[in-house]
Amino acid sequence: MAFRLRLGTLEGGMIGRGVRKFSGSPCLNLKSKFLSSIMSEDRLQPDPVIEAYKRDIDRSLLRQNLKLTVEERFLKLMELQQFAAELRQAGQRAGQ
């Protein structure tokens, strides 16, 4: 189930459509509680499991891949799949 958090107060054209205007928006209170829970010190501590994995990951390759368009990423994927198929066929030929 998806939830949508509306931050701020309702104004202008929304009032005429049956949405009541809040004088002191409870959404702002919810926002401050939400942000304070995210920013609490216990949440800012790095997770040791994640840190252990990050040691072995070349994040520059991830950043480089994220700079590509979706189409370019699909083209790279198709090239990789073609290469894997060629390796599979070569392995089958070598095993005969």
C-alpha positions, 0 to 999 in steps of 0.5 A: 500500500502506498502512502502519500505525505503532503507537506505544508498547508492547503491553499487557494483552489483546493478550498473550493473543491471541498478540502478544508484549510488547516490553520496549523497544519498537522502535516507540518507536525508529522513532517518534523516528527518524521525528519527527527526520527530519520536524523536521530543519532542511532540512524546515522551510525553506519551498518557494519554489514553494508560497510563490509560489502562497500569495501569490495564494490567499485562504486566508480563503475556504478556511477559510470553506469548510472550516467548512461541512458536507459537505452544505453544500459539495455544495449550493454545488457544485450551485449552481455547476454550475447557474450554469455551465449557465445561462451556457453556455445564455446563451452559446449563445443569444447566438451564434445 
